[in-house]
Amino acid sequence: MNPAGTSNLGLEDRLLIRQMSDFISNVRSAALGTLFSALIVIPLMAKAEQAVFWACWVPVLLLLDGLRVHQTFDFDEASTDPAYIKSNVVYATGLAMACGAHWSIAFVVLWQTAQSPGEFLTLCVLAAGIMSSALLQYRHLKPAAVAQMLACVLAGTGIALLYPPKLAVPIVLLVWLHGIIVLRGVTDHARFYREQLIEEIELERSEQTVRLLLHEYEASASDWLFETNPAGRFLEISERFAEAAGRSADEMRKTGVLDLFARGAERRELAEMIDAQQAFRNHILPVAGKGRKTWWSVSAKPLNDGSMRGVMSDVSAEVMAERRLSRMARNDTLT
């Protein structure tokens, strides 16, 4: 994605816009995942004496997920206002932290009442899923991922405190060890992601420069660049090219290369080279509808998908000059 106007922003602001846009694209699936987790875990493990707690916890979960989803609809991905983007980053990070803390509370409550090995296994799977989502769903926005992970680590620490020190210390060490590993993964991914975005932004800048140079070239040069689709129809027609062909740009887009030229041996030879996907250079043909007084030179190279790129130029003066010289030479020979 490259919102209009971002080229005038600094690199950090452009990175933040891209990161926030990519983050927003994953929020809905993350919210849906938490809802399905609640639908699976709560009916399976919630106890009757905890009815009041769950009656409060579930609406708060719905509210938090609703706010996250609402942000995805409310966020303007075309915005280039750094202050607007930063405020959305802060808001998203706050929601991620609130969701992590909310699930951490539920995790502690469920752990205290878990009894069977199957229930403990379910909670372990839930914990692994929450930690994985911090790395995968929030990987585009490091602050949100860190906030989610810290909430999970603190929940694990709280659960460890429910046990005697002999067991609590190893649990805390394991929780923080794996928490740090995941946070390191989040940091590494954020660095790789940043480097990739910088490369994409630099590539976009290069493409914009090339397009600007091509536009200036087409506006001032006597040649016309062209491109066709696999069906042989013109794409991206410049006004100068359409004017030279004596047609509108819309008509040109419905036209193939061969349609521009008069029937004859030159056109048949051009058709054979196009059908054979063969590159050609300086192939001279008479232009259709302009008699034999207008001649164009065509050079093109086919692409792997069947499309073609090339250049055309008006060589009428050269052709007519060559013909005059040829007539003069014949006349001199006869006399």
C-alpha positions, -999 to +999 in steps of 0.1 A: +000+000+000+012+035-008-012+062+003-012+093-018+009+120-004+032+099+018+062+108-004+063+142+013+066+126+048+097+115+066+109+079+066+097+073+102+063+086+096+059+066+064+070+035+082+045+041+110+017+045+084+026+012+068+029-006+101-004+007+114-022-002+081-008-038+081-016-041+118-052-031+112-056-058+086-050-085+112-071-072+141-104-087+130-090-122+129-073-117+163-106-105+178-125-135+163-098-158+177-103-145+212-141-149+210-138-185+198-113-192+226-138-179+251-167-199+236-145-231+239-128-226+273-155-209+295-183-235+290-158-263+295-141-250+327-162-223+343-176-233+377-211-224+389-197-204+419-179-181+394-211-171+376-209-135+388-172-132+377-180-146+342-211-125+339-188-094+342-158-108+323-176-118+291-192-084+284-159-067+290-143-091+264-170-083+239-165-046+246-127-048+241-130-069+209-157-046+197-135-016+202-107-033+183-129-042+154-144-007+154-110+008+150-104-013+118-135+004+103-129+038+117-092+040+108-084+060+077-057+041+058-053+069+033-044+094+061-009+110+059-013+129+092+015+116+116-004+128+147-035+108+136-015+077+130+004+080+163-028+084+182-042+053+166-010+034+175-013+045+212-050+035+211-043+001+196-015-006+220-038+003+249-064-021+237-038-049+232-026-044+268-062-043+281-070-075+262-039-093+275-046-082+310-083-093+307-073-127+295-046-130+322-072-125+349-094-152+334-064-175+331-055-171+368-092-178+378-094-209+356-061-222+368-071-220+405-102-241+398-087-265+373-087-301+386-083-327+358-052-331+336-074-323+306-083-289+321-047-280+328-038-291+292-065-269+278-051-239+297-016-247+285-029-247+249-047-215+255-016-199+269+005-210+239-022-196+216-022-163+233+016-160+232+016-171+195-010-145+186+013-118+202+040-128+178+019-134+147-012-112+149+006-082+164+039-086+146+034-055+125+032-032+155+058-039+181+043-019+210+010-038+208+028-072+207+050-063+236+020-051+256+001-084+249+032-105+258+039-086+291+003-092+302+008-130+295+041-131+314+026-113+344-003-137+344+021-166+345+040-150+373+007-146+392-001-182+388+033-193+400+027-173+432-002-197+440+023-225+446+050-230+473+083-213+466+100-246+457+076-249+427+069-212+422+105-202+415+111-226+385+077-216+371+085-179+372+119-186+356+103-207+328+076-181+322+100-152+320+125-172+300+100-181+273+085-147+275+118-131+268+124-155+239+090-145+224+097-108+230+131-113+213+113-129+183+089-099+182+118-075+183+137-094+156+106-096+134+100-058+139+135-052+128+132-074+097+098-059+089+112-024+092+141-033+069+116-048+044+094-017+045+124+006+040+134-014+009+098-012-004+097+026+002+130+031-015+117+010-044+086+031-046+107+062-047+128+048-075+096+038-094+082+073-090+115+088-103+114+064-133+078+073-140+086+110-138+115+106-162+094+086-186+067+112-185+091+139-193+106+118-220+072+112-236+063+149-233+095+161-251+109+133-273+098+124-308+094+087-299+064+070-282+067+043-256+040+017-256+030-014-238+004-041-248-014-067-227-012-104-236-042-099-260-021-073-279-042-043-268-024-010-259-020+000-223-011+034-208-015+056-239+001+090-238-017+120-254+011+125-279+010+089-290-028+090-295-026+123-313+001+110-336-021+080-344-051+102-351-072+085-324-084+091-289-068+074-259-099+053-254-099+042-290-062+033-287-068+011-257-091-010-279-066-011-306-037-036-313-003-028-327-012-043-361-043-021-364-022+010-367-005-001-399-015-005-435-019-040-449+011-053-468+043-072-466+057-051-437+026-057-416+026-094-423+062-096-412+054-077-380+025-101-373+048-131-377+073-117-352+046-109-327+031-144-330+065-159-326+072-138-294+103-125-312+121-093-303+125-069-332+142-035-339+135-006-363+109-024-383+095+002-406+058+002-417+033+026-434+007+039-411-029+030-419-052+057-432-024+081-440-015+068-475+022+060-481+034+093-467+036+084-431+060+057-419+067+046-384+096+026-370+087-001-344+110-017-319+097-041-292+105-069-268+079-095-257+076-104-220+070-138-204+033-133-199+027-125-236+026-088-233+050-065-251+069-033-245+085-011-271+089+022-288+076+037-320+089+068-339+079+087-370+105+080-397+086+095-426+112+121-434+139+095-435+119+071-457+109+098-481+146+110-483+158+075-490+132+072-517+142+105-533+178+094-533+169+061-548+149+078-576+178+102-582+202+073-584+180+055-609+176+086-630+213+092-630+219+057-642+194+060-670+209+092-682 
